[in-house]
Amino acid sequence: MVDRSPFRSPQLQAAYLQRHESRSQAWPKPFVERSISTSWGETHVCECGNTDAPALVMLPGVGSPAYTLARLATMLAGDFHIF
């Protein structure tokens, strides 16, 4: 079976996953992580903010993780229910 991992070594994979986990902690607290089934497959969604406020859907660029929007989400979480 062919290894299709994007990582050149288990050490690089561990370093990436550790960095990803630490960067993910920047998302506004509290938040809920959801997995939504779509016609394109499973989509990971982080939900936070004021649940009584208007909904705001934030979409990172293709191939970008949600935490790239963490700073903006933090600024908007008081005024919006963010997905």
C-alpha positions, -999 to +999 in steps of 0.1 A: +000+000+000+013+034-009+018+060+019-002+091+009+008+111+039+018+148+031+044+145+058+080+135+051+084+119+085+065+111+117+085+138+135+074+165+110+038+153+113+040+155+152+054+190+150+027+201+126-001+186+147+013+202+179+015+237+162-021+231+148-034+223+183-017+253+199-030+277+171-065+262+174-066+274+211-068+310+198-104+306+188-128+326+210-140+308+241-164+292+246-168+275+213-184+243+199-168+221+172-192+204+149-189+181+119-215+188+092-223+163+065-225+179+030-227+167-005-189+174-007-182+154+024-177+162+061-171+199+070-155+210+103-174+240+119-164+261+149-194+279+165-190+307+190-202+342+199-235+356+209-262+331+201-289+358+203-271+379+176-273+376+138-254+347+123-221+353+106-205+325+085-167+329+082-150+309+055-112+306+054-094+304+021-090+270+004-066+249+023-066+273+053-076+261+087-103+279+108-078+293+132-066+318+106-099+336+114-095+335+152-084+371+156-113+384+136-137+360+153-126+373+187-133+409+176-168+400+163-180+373+188-198+398+210-219+411+181-225+379+161-232+342+163-202+330+144-200+298+123 
